Amino acid sequence: MKNALLAAAPFLTRCKTHLKIAPALCAFLLLPAARPAAASSTDTFVSVAASPVSNLDPAAMYETRSLAAALNIYEPLVVFTTDSAKTPVAPFLASAVPTRENGLLSADLKTYTFPIRPGVAFHDGSILTAEDVRYSLLRFMLSDFVGGPSAMLLEPVLGVPSIRDRKGRLRVDFKTAAATVTTDADRVVVRLCKPDATFLAVLASWPLVMSKAWAAAAGEWDGTESSWLRLKGRLPEQSRLRFAANGTGPFRVTEPVSKELVTLERFEGYWRRKPAALKRVVLREVDSEMLRLSMLEAGDADTAELSRSSLRDAAEAPGVRVDEGLPAWSAGRIIFFNFRTAAQDNPCLRSGRLDGRGIPPDFFSDSNVRQGFAHAFDYEVFLTQALRGQGERAAGPIPFSRFSWQPPAPAYGHDRAKATEQLQKAWQGRLWAQGFQAEIGYDAADPEAQAAAEILAAELKAIKPEFALLPKPLRRSSLLKAIREHRLPIFVGGFEPDYPDPHSYAFNLLHSAGFYPAAQGFARKAIDSVVEKARRSREHREALYRDLMDLYAAELPQIYLYYPVGFRALRRNVSEASPDIWMGPFTLHNALYFRHVRKN
């Protein structure tokens, strides 16, 4: 333990030390962008975070900062009520929630009819129609941007996670797909391939309704089969709507947008009673956590994304408050193993062989290596140093306690003897004899991810000095690119669910078509089968997810650490109105619904 803590000293020292930065320096470091007038204005709200708003297209974005912005711009058909544990939904852009009792849900639970609320205006002044909703649903599914969110609707509606198969061949027929979403006067009818327990939760969690005419005029899909064939298979950054938006929400985009800076203006024509109290919201990317904290302390930001290592300084600063104990649905920091790392010109593998100077591309295909790493990690150090004691030990990908289920016990824990035993068996003893060198990637702006990488590296070195796992900090965009291209043999990431249902965790973290398993080269038919069965089930879901957790523990494609406790750092003059029907997606992502925010 002593040697491990010594090796992790750079991280532990940073946790205990905070470098103050003068407000004037903050302004200088933010140049050439103008310094935001946060403290001096009660109608402008400034939020600073480590990551940018990288995409405003609901069909292309798939990261938290972008979704937090889009939730204030676009709106869904239905929303959650304040009872998020049971996820009941209420009407929103739809004027009624389909049920069998009101005749809007068929007896076989496969056909949903949504009457569209009349008189709702888009930001450009046009009026929402059933055809806009139909177009938005089809576009969300059929755009299927690489690494995008389309699977959420493709699964229940068409029964596939992607419009392409593993070899990139088209497997969705346009006419068949178009027939699943139709209009009937002012109603939209959606036909599922099978009954699905998650369908309404998906619709309540993703703000996707946009104007068809506006999107087509911007160069996006016009709704026809011929233009769709030209758009399939794009990267998210190729969307024409990446930095443009036209929704029905309480805020609109009115200024040129970049990844570093997004400005939202209050929409005066908002359909839902009176407009927001705030006139303007500024979302700014600031890489340095120390700079974000100093901006919050100086009043140059109204809220700042911080790690727990900065909370003590934030709480002690005049004019700043820290809201602790907020609901959190995040799976926390996760250590991912790559089963088939790309080998060509890949320095992360070093020599590319098990010769003491590198690792082979399939290094983590040996379960002994994965088990050894899982037992090597010091979970208590991570909890006390990175999370400041605030977290729930994770047994696997699904946080059972979030669904009021009794969580299973973790299948692994910090045990050097077990780690040594597993690593001695790995690769028929060659790993222990040769040692290894490899890089573990993590987000350079994420202190908790850095802590996880450094603690694991320190513990492995303490077990055997020839075990050299080298932490590799990367910008978030570079990390995501490297993950997609399978270039990282091991990396630290995180996950927040798309909607408050265990399937969102199970699919994205364990199913072979989910984002992370696909990036890891991990696929198990038995796991896929249970994930798919649990999604359709309404009565036996808990038992099925327990089976899934057992399968996870046997395979161990990732190492789960702690489910975090939610918190938020704000200026003291910021207040939020009591939530009404927006508990769902905003709670999931610890985001602010700016219509409820005031500055006194």
C-alpha positions, 0 to 999 in steps of 0.5 A: 500500500505504501508503495502504491500511494507513493507512486500515486503522489502526483494525483494525491498532491493535486487533490490537496492543493489548489492554485488561486488564479486572479480574476484579471488572469481569468479574463486574460486566459479567456481571450479572445472571447469577451468576458461574460457579465455574470455577476453584474447581471441578473438576467444573464447566466454563465455556465462553465464546464470542461467539455464543449457543446459539441453538437445541437442536432438531437439525432447526432449528439450523444454526450452530456454537455450537448444534451444539457443545452438541447434540453432547453431548446428542443422538447419531447412528446411526453415528459416525466412527472416528479415521481422519477422512480416509477417514471410515469409520464405526462403529455407535453408536445403531445396533448395526451399520453397513450394508454389502453384506457383512452384508446390511444394504445392498442390492446397488443401494446404495439401501436401508440397514437399521439395527438399533437398539441395545437398552437405550439410555435417553433423558434422561427415562428412556424407552427408545430404539425403532426408531420414535423413530429413524424419527420423528427422521429424518422430522422432520429432513427434513419440518420443513424449517425456513427456513435449517435443515439438512434438505437434508442428508437430503432430497437423498439420500432424496427427491432435493430440497433442500427440501420447497418450490419457489422459489415456496414451493409444497409439492413433497413428498408426505407418504405418499411421504416416509413410505415412505422411512423405515420400521421392521421390528421393532427395525430402521429401513430407509431407502430412498434415491432414488439411490446417494449417497456422502455418506449415512453421513457425514451420519448420522455428523455430525448428532446427531438422534435424539430421543424421539417421545413427548416431542417430541409432548408438547412441542407438536412434530410428532406424526408424522401428516400433518395436524399436519405440514401445520400446521408446514411453513415455520417459522423456526428460532426457532418450534420448540417444542424450541428451548430444550428437549432430550431425547437419549441423550447424556452430558449433559442439559439440566436448567435453564431455558435462554436464548440467553445461558446454557445449563447441561448436567448429567451424565446418570447413566444414560448407556448407554456405560460410565461417566458423564462426569467433569464434573458440569456444563457452562456455555455462556455468551455473552460479546460482548466478546473482551477480556472473554472473554480476561480471564475465561480469565486470571482462571479465570472460564472454562475455555475461551474463543473467541478470535481470533488477535489475542488468542492472544499475550496468552492464551499469556503468561497464567499458568494458560492454554495455547494448543493450536495446529495443531489440524485445521480444516475451516473455509473461513475468512472469505469475502466474499459478493456479493449479486446481487439485493439487496432495494431497498426502504428499504435504507440499505446501498445508500445512494442505490440508484443508480450516481450516486456516492452509492450502488449499484443492487441488482444492482451485483455482477451485473457480473462486472467488479465482482466481479473488481475487488474480488477483485484489490483485496483484500490477502491478505498483509495479512490473513494476517499481521495477522488470522491472524498468519501461520497459514493456507493460501491458499484457491483457492475453496470446496473445501479440496482439501488436507483430502481429500489432493488437490493444491489448484489455484492461486487464480484471483485475487490482490492486484493493483491494476493488474488491479483498476483494469482490471476496475473501469474496465470495470464498468458500461460505465465508469460506475462509474469515472466516478461512484464508489460508496458502499455498506455491507459487513456483518460480525459485530461480534464477529468480528475476522477478519471486521472485518479483511476488511471494513476491508482491502477498503474501504482497498484500494478507496479507495486505487485511487480515493478515490471508492470508498467501501465502508463497514464495517458491524458487526452483531450476529450475529443481526442479520447472519443476519437481514439475509442471509436478507432479502437486505439486504446487497449485500456481507458477510463470513461464514464456513463450516464443513462439516456433514460431512467431505465436499466436497459439504457445501462445494459444495452450501452455497456454490455450489448454487442451493439452498444457504444462501449462494447462495440468500441471494445470489441466485446460480444457475447450472445448470452449477454445480448439475449438477456439484455433483449429479453429484459427490455421486453419484459414487464414482470420479471425485469429484476430477476433478468438483470440479476442474471445479467450481472452474474454474466457480467461478473463472469466476463468482466469486460469493464471494472466499475468503481463507485456510483457517485453522489450528485452535487452542484456548485453555484453562486449564492444568488442563483435559485431554482423554482420547484420542479414540476414535470421535468425531473426525468432528463434533467435529474439524469444529467445533473443539468439545469432547466433554465426556465426554472432558474433565477438570479436575485 
